[in-house]
Amino acid sequence: MRIHRSIGLVMAGLGLAATALVSPAFGDTSPVGIASAGIVADSTKPLPITAQDRLYTADQSSNTVTVIDPSTDKTLGTIALGSQRVGATLSPQYLGDVGVHGLAFSPVTRRLAVVSVTSNTVDIVDTTTNKVLSKTDVGRAAHEGSFTADGKEFWVADRGRDTVSVVDALNGGLKADVVVGAGPSKVVMSPDGRFAYVNHIALAEITVVDTASRRVVDHITGLGDVFSSDQAISPDGAELWAAHKRVGKVSVIDLRQRKVTHVLSTGPDTNHPQFADTPSGKFVYLTIGGLDQTLVFRRGDRPELLQRIANHGHAPHGVWPSGDGSRVYVGLEKSDKVDVIDTSTQRVVATISGGQEPQAVVYAPRAASPGPAMNLGRQGLGQQPRNVPTTLPDGRAGETLDPVHGRTLEATVRPVAGVDMIQLQARGLEAATTYQAYSVDQTGRRTALLTFSTDAAGNAPMVLAFSSFTGQRVSIESRGQASAAAMAATMALAGCCCC
């Protein structure tokens, strides 16, 4: 997730007005505010990468925000908002954030909004000091959001409710709840700040909200699926792409006519779209988690797939371009790294290690003050995961990458809080079936890990176990038809993890 997202794309000099200096996905386009934040409002030049820029990732397992200097591709440290998964988070008196997931940046105020999906909280962070200024309790399963144009409010979608929570981004606290329909997933803003667009995990529509009145004014229907995990809006405000992770599709929406123009088949675990205007043209970058690829589309009346970029890690997720469009950054969810793509060659030119299980990725031009970064720690760093081999019930290797369907069975082992988190993901197994998973050591001895069940399509998007993993691989065997309760649990978990 996510994340997905903050203000980061500055395309001045490439056909955008001065009031569109940053990506309109969050609508922070006030020239006065941008100037006060140290960003020069010059419509003839893009913003080159500097040491005052920052790249952020929201790290769901270490419950941190990783802070990266994109001028050197170096990780500066992390902002810890809670403890690592498990550990103190199971305490009834735990006070930290859980499930750090979504991000947004306001250049007007130089503040970062961080959404935690499990603790249902929004933290507002001063990017010049890396200190948390406020913490606000919002709606159930809050996911991704956007700042308003003046930076005074942060709107976040509450997946577990039918509301968008409006947070006071200056002082903290909840200002209002806007009813938008079942399972809202993400809020993005029009470039002029007039409208908020909301996708859903339970409705095949984009809900349009007037930001001044906080009233729903339209419904764009006909999307490719009812579950839309993430979405992005183009710098010119003309187009919106909504990703459908479960079915591997993307809906392309003409916002001027407010209608769906294309539904593209893109691949397993289609995650985050993001727009990038470069000297070579106008593009959309789209992460395909199940294929370890980032797709590059040329925008136009008929979107054209130009290239498949092989990522240098596993499960690409959040994506965001630099302020001049020269780089695109992709979070690698199951490798705890970030790929850096050169947009002139469409190749990965660097890979940066960060916090654990990065979700949303945000590029923030001129977010930091000159000088050393302050108030950063090391939580979640230097604890990289490993992806281990898997074996299916018939003896075949489950992690073999099919060019269309992805891997049948993936296993990622990540150290957290003194134990190992074993994360499994299955695709295309027997439908509605219960499986036993084992850790298998070098002698072939098996140790039971856990049981899990597949849904009606034979998928299990997220399976977790916490223990000491000493095996060399993971194997599974069928235990027969899953119970109705087990399938319900699988679907509930799929709804919270498809981000």
C-alpha positions in Angstrom: 0.0 0.0 0.0 -0.2 2.8 -0.6 0.1 4.6 0.2 -1.0 5.4 -1.9 0.5 8.8 -1.3 1.9 12.1 -1.0 2.8 15.0 -2.9 6.0 14.5 -4.8 5.9 14.9 -8.5 7.0 18.3 -9.8 6.6 18.7 -13.5 6.9 22.4 -14.0 8.5 23.2 -17.3 6.9 20.1 -18.8 3.5 21.7 -19.7 2.1 22.2 -16.2 1.2 25.5 -14.6 2.9 26.9 -11.5 -0.1 25.8 -9.4 0.6 22.2 -10.4 4.1 22.0 -9.0 3.3 18.8 -7.1 1.4 15.7 -7.8 -2.3 16.5 -7.6 -2.9 13.2 -6.0 -2.9 15.2 -2.8 -3.9 18.6 -4.1 -1.2 20.6 -2.3 -0.8 23.2 -5.0 -0.9 26.6 -3.3 2.0 28.7 -4.7 2.2 30.8 -1.6 2.3 27.7 0.6 4.9 26.0 -1.6 7.1 29.1 -1.5 6.9 29.3 2.2 7.9 25.6 2.4 11.1 26.4 0.6 10.0 25.2 -2.9 10.6 27.7 -5.6 7.4 28.2 -7.7 9.1 28.4 -11.1 6.8 27.1 -13.8 9.7 26.8 -16.3 11.8 24.3 -14.4 11.4 20.9 -12.8 12.8 20.4 -9.3 16.1 18.5 -9.5 16.9 16.0 -6.8 18.7 17.6 -3.9 19.9 16.7 -0.4 16.8 18.5 1.0 14.5 16.0 -0.8 13.3 13.0 1.1 12.0 9.6 0.1 9.7 7.9 2.7 8.4 4.4 3.0 5.8 3.1 5.5 7.0 -0.1 7.0 4.2 -2.3 8.2 6.2 -4.9 10.1 8.8 -2.7 11.9 6.1 0.0 12.4 8.4 2.7 11.2 8.8 5.3 8.5 12.1 4.9 6.6 13.8 8.2 5.7 16.0 8.2 2.6 18.2 10.9 1.0 17.5 10.5 -2.7 20.5 12.6 -3.7 22.8 9.8 -2.4 20.4 6.8 -2.3 21.3 6.4 1.3 19.0 5.4 4.2 19.3 8.0 6.9 17.3 6.2 9.6 13.8 5.4 10.7 11.0 7.1 12.6 9.6 4.5 15.1 5.9 4.9 15.6 5.5 1.6 17.5 7.4 -1.6 18.2 8.0 -4.4 15.7 5.2 -6.8 15.0 4.4 -9.1 17.9 6.5 -8.1 20.9 4.8 -5.4 23.0 2.0 -5.0 20.5 0.1 -7.9 22.1 0.1 -6.1 25.5 -3.4 -4.8 26.5 -1.6 -1.6 27.5 0.3 -1.1 24.3 0.3 2.6 23.2 2.1 2.6 19.9 1.0 2.5 16.3 0.4 -0.9 14.7 0.4 -1.6 10.9 2.2 1.6 9.6 0.9 1.6 6.1 -0.1 4.9 4.4 1.7 8.1 3.6 1.0 11.6 2.3 3.1 14.8 2.2 2.1 18.4 2.2 4.7 20.8 0.8 2.6 23.7 2.1 3.4 22.8 5.7 6.2 20.3 5.2 4.2 17.7 7.1 3.9 14.0 6.6 0.7 12.1 7.4 1.3 8.5 8.4 -1.7 6.1 8.5 -1.6 2.9 10.7 -4.2 0.4 9.5 -4.4 -1.7 12.6 -4.4 0.9 15.4 -6.6 3.2 13.2 -4.4 6.2 13.8 -3.0 9.2 11.8 0.3 10.7 12.9 1.3 14.1 11.6 5.1 14.4 11.4 7.2 17.6 10.9 9.6 16.6 8.1 12.2 19.2 9.1 12.6 17.6 12.6 11.2 14.1 12.0 9.1 14.6 15.2 5.5 13.5 15.6 3.3 16.6 16.1 0.0 14.9 16.7 -1.8 11.6 16.8 -5.4 11.2 15.9 -7.7 8.2 16.2 -9.7 7.8 13.0 -12.1 5.2 11.5 -11.8 1.4 11.4 -9.0 0.1 9.2 -8.0 3.5 8.0 -5.9 3.0 4.8 -4.7 5.8 2.5 -5.4 9.6 2.3 -4.5 13.0 1.0 -3.9 16.5 2.3 -6.2 19.4 1.2 -4.7 22.1 -1.0 -3.9 24.4 1.9 -2.4 21.6 4.0 -4.8 22.2 6.9 -6.7 18.9 6.6 -5.9 15.3 5.9 -8.6 13.1 4.5 -8.2 9.3 5.0 -10.4 6.4 3.8 -11.7 4.0 6.5 -11.9 0.6 4.9 -13.8 -1.0 7.8 -16.5 1.7 7.7 -18.3 3.7 5.0 -16.6 7.0 5.9 -13.7 9.3 5.1 -12.2 10.8 8.3 -11.2 14.5 8.1 -8.2 15.1 10.3 -7.0 18.6 11.5 -3.5 18.5 10.1 -2.4 21.6 12.0 -3.6 20.8 15.5 -4.6 17.1 15.4 -8.0 15.7 16.2 -10.9 14.6 14.1 -13.0 17.4 12.4 -15.6 15.3 10.5 -16.7 12.0 9.0 -17.9 12.0 5.4 -20.2 9.1 4.5 -19.0 7.8 1.0 -20.2 4.2 0.7 -19.0 0.8 1.8 -15.3 0.1 2.2 -13.5 3.3 1.0 -9.8 2.5 0.3 -8.0 5.7 -0.7 -8.7 9.5 -1.1 -7.0 11.5 -3.9 -7.6 15.2 -4.6 -8.1 17.1 -7.9 -5.3 19.6 -8.7 -7.5 22.5 -7.8 -8.5 20.9 -4.6 -12.2 21.1 -5.4 -12.9 17.4 -5.4 -11.9 14.3 -3.5 -12.0 11.0 -5.4 -12.6 7.8 -3.3 -12.2 4.2 -4.5 -13.5 1.2 -2.6 -12.9 -2.4 -1.6 -16.6 -3.2 -1.7 -18.0 -1.1 -4.6 -17.1 -0.9 -8.3 -17.2 2.9 -8.3 -15.2 6.1 -7.7 -17.2 8.3 -5.3 -16.7 12.1 -6.0 -16.9 14.4 -3.0 -17.0 18.2 -3.0 -14.3 19.2 -0.5 -15.8 22.5 0.4 -19.3 21.1 1.4 -18.0 17.6 2.2 -20.9 16.2 0.2 -21.0 13.4 -2.3 -21.7 14.9 -5.7 -21.2 12.0 -8.1 -20.6 8.3 -8.6 -18.3 7.0 -11.4 -19.5 3.4 -12.0 -18.4 0.6 -14.3 -15.0 -0.2 -12.8 -13.3 -3.6 -13.5 -13.9 -5.0 -10.1 -15.5 -4.2 -6.7 -12.1 -4.3 -4.9 -9.8 -1.4 -5.7 -6.8 -1.4 -3.5 -5.1 1.8 -4.7 -5.5 4.6 -7.2 -3.7 7.7 -8.6 -4.7 10.9 -10.4 -2.7 12.5 -13.2 -0.8 15.8 -12.8 -3.3 17.5 -15.2 -6.3 16.1 -13.3 -7.7 14.5 -16.4 -7.3 10.9 -15.6 -7.5 8.4 -12.7 -6.2 4.8 -12.6 -7.7 2.5 -10.1 -5.9 -0.8 -9.4 -7.8 -4.1 -8.8 -5.3 -6.3 -6.9 -7.4 -9.4 -6.6 -8.2 -9.8 -10.3 -5.1 -8.3 -11.7 -6.7 -5.4 -13.6 -6.7 -1.6 -13.7 -9.6 0.7 -14.5 -8.7 3.9 -16.5 -11.1 6.8 -15.8 -11.6 10.0 -17.8 -12.3 12.5 -15.0 -13.5 15.2 -17.4 -16.3 13.0 -18.6 -16.4 11.0 -15.4 -16.5 7.6 -17.0 -14.4 4.5 -17.3 -12.7 4.3 -20.7 -10.6 1.2 -20.3 -10.2 -1.9 -18.1 -6.7 -3.3 -18.6 -5.5 -6.8 -17.7 -2.2 -6.3 -16.0 -1.2 -9.2 -13.8 -1.3 -10.9 -10.4 -1.2 -8.6 -7.4 -1.6 -5.4 -9.4 -0.8 -2.9 -6.7 0.0 0.9 -7.1 -0.3 3.1 -10.2 1.6 6.4 -10.3 1.9 9.1 -13.0 5.2 10.6 -14.2 5.6 13.3 -16.8 9.1 13.3 -18.2 10.8 14.9 -21.2 10.1 11.7 -23.1 6.3 11.9 -22.5 3.6 11.1 -20.1 3.6 7.7 -18.4 2.0 5.6 -15.8 4.2 3.2 -13.6 2.3 0.2 -12.2 3.7 -2.3 -9.8 2.7 -6.0 -10.3 3.6 -7.8 -7.0 3.0 -11.3 -8.3 5.5 -11.0 -11.2 8.2 -8.8 -9.5 7.7 -6.3 -12.3 6.9 -2.6 -12.7 5.0 -1.9 -15.9 5.4 1.3 -17.9 2.4 2.6 -19.8 2.3 5.6 -22.2 -0.8 7.7 -21.5 -3.2 8.5 -24.4 -6.6 7.7 -25.8 -5.4 4.0 -25.8 -2.9 3.3 -23.0 0.1 1.5 -24.4 2.3 -0.9 -22.5 5.8 0.1 -23.3 8.0 -2.0 -21.0 8.1 -4.5 -18.2 10.9 -3.6 -15.7 12.3 -6.5 -13.7 12.5 -5.4 -10.1 15.6 -6.3 -8.0 13.6 -7.8 -5.2 10.3 -9.4 -4.4 6.7 -8.1 -4.4 6.9 -4.5 -5.7 4.3 -2.4 -4.0 4.2 1.4 -3.5 5.7 3.7 -6.3 6.4 7.4 -6.6 8.5 9.6 -8.9 11.1 12.2 -8.1 10.4 15.9 -8.3 11.9 16.2 -11.8 10.6 12.9 -13.1 14.1 11.5 -13.6 13.7 8.7 -11.1 10.9 6.4 -10.0 11.1 4.7 -6.7 9.4 1.3 -6.0 9.0 -0.3 -2.6 9.8 -4.1 -2.5 7.4 -5.4 0.1 9.0 -8.8 0.6 12.6 -7.7 0.3 12.5 -4.6 2.6 14.2 -2.5 -0.1 13.5 0.2 -2.6 14.3 0.1 -6.3 15.4 3.3 -8.1 14.4 3.4 -11.8 16.1 5.8 -14.2 13.1 7.0 -16.4 15.4 7.8 -19.4 16.5 4.1 -19.7 13.6 2.4 -17.8 16.2 0.4 -15.8 16.8 -0.2 -12.1 20.0 1.8 -11.3 20.1 1.3 -7.5 18.4 -0.7 -4.7 18.2 0.8 -1.2 17.7 -1.2 2.0 15.1 0.1 4.5 12.5 -0.8 7.1 10.5 -4.0 7.2 7.7 -4.7 4.8 7.4 -1.3 3.0 3.9 -0.4 1.8 3.3 3.2 0.6 6.3 5.1 -0.9 6.3 8.9 -1.1 8.8 11.3 -2.7 8.8 14.8 -1.0 10.8 17.6 -2.7 12.5 20.0 -0.3 10.9 18.3 2.7 14.0 18.7 4.9 16.1 21.6 6.2 19.8 21.9 5.3 22.1 20.0 7.6 22.1 16.6 9.3 18.8 14.6 9.7 17.5 14.8 13.2 15.6 12.4 15.6 16.1 9.2 13.6 16.7 5.8 14.9 17.6 2.3 13.5 14.5 0.3 14.3 13.8 -2.3 11.5 17.0 -1.7 9.7 19.6 -4.4 9.0 17.0 -7.2 9.5 16.4 -8.2 5.9 14.0 -11.0 5.0 14.8 -14.1 3.0 12.5 -15.8 0.5 12.8 -19.6 1.0 12.0 -22.4 -1.5 8.5 -24.1 -1.3 7.1 -27.5 -2.3 3.6 -28.2 -3.4 1.6 -31.4 -2.4 2.6 -33.0 -5.7 6.3 -32.4 -5.2 6.6 -29.5 -7.6 8.5 -26.3 -6.6 5.8 -23.7 -5.6 8.0 -20.6 -6.1 8.6 -21.1 -9.8 7.6 -17.8 -11.4 5.0 -18.3 -14.1 5.1 -15.3 -16.5 1.3 -14.9 -16.3 0.1 -16.3 -13.0 3.1 -15.5 -10.8 4.2 -18.0 -8.1 1.9 -20.7 -6.7 3.4 -20.6 -3.2 5.7 -18.0 -1.8 7.4 -18.1 1.6 9.1 -15.1 3.2 10.9 -15.3 6.6 11.6 -12.0 8.4 13.1 -11.5 11.9 10.9 -9.4 14.1 11.0 -8.9 17.9 13.2 -11.9 18.6 11.3 -14.4 16.5 10.7 -15.1 12.8 7.6 -14.0 10.9 6.8 -16.7 8.3 4.6 -15.2 5.6 3.0 -17.4 3.0 1.0 -16.4 -0.1 -0.7 -18.9 -2.4 -2.3 -18.6 -5.8 -4.1 -21.2 -7.9 -4.2 -24.0 -5.3 -7.3 -26.2 -4.9 -10.3 -24.0 -4.2 -11.9 -24.0 -0.7 -9.2 -26.4 0.7 -7.4 -26.5 4.0 -3.6 -27.0 3.8 -1.0 -27.9 6.5 2.3 -26.0 6.1 5.6 -27.4 7.4 9.1 -26.2 7.9 11.5 -28.7 6.3 15.1 -28.9 7.4 18.2 -30.1 5.4 17.5 -33.7 6.5 13.9 -33.6 5.3 12.4 -33.6 8.7 9.2 -31.7 8.9 7.9 -29.4 11.7 4.3 -28.2 11.5 4.0 -24.4 11.1 0.2 -23.7 10.7 -2.9 -24.6 8.7 -4.5 -22.2 6.3 -7.4 -22.3 3.8 -7.9 -21.1 0.3 -10.8 -19.1 -1.0 -13.1 -20.0 -3.9 -10.4 -19.2 -6.4 -7.7 -21.2 -4.7 -5.9 -18.2 -3.3 -4.6 -17.3 0.2 -3.3 -13.7 0.0 -1.8 -13.5 3.5 -0.8 -16.4 5.9 1.3 -15.5 8.9 3.0 -17.6 11.6 5.5 -16.4 14.3 8.1 -18.9 15.6 11.8 -19.7 15.3 12.3 -20.8 11.7 15.2 -23.2 11.3 14.2 -25.0 8.1 15.5 -24.8 4.6 12.1 -24.7 2.8 8.4 -24.8 3.3 6.1 -27.6 2.1 2.3 -28.0 2.2 -0.1 -30.9 2.0 -3.9 -30.9 1.5 -6.2 -31.6 4.5 -9.4 -31.6 2.4 -12.3 -29.3 2.0 -12.2 -26.1 4.1 -15.0 -25.3 6.5 -17.2 -22.3 6.0 -15.6 -20.7 9.0 -12.1 -21.2 7.7 -13.1 -19.7 4.3 -14.7 -16.7 6.0 -11.5 -16.1 7.9 -9.5 -16.3 4.7 -11.7 -13.7 3.0 -11.6 -11.4 6.0 -7.8 -11.5 6.1 -7.6 -11.0 2.3 -9.7 -7.8 2.7 -7.3 -6.3 5.2 -4.0 -7.3 3.5 -4.7 -6.6 -0.2 -3.4 -3.1 0.0 
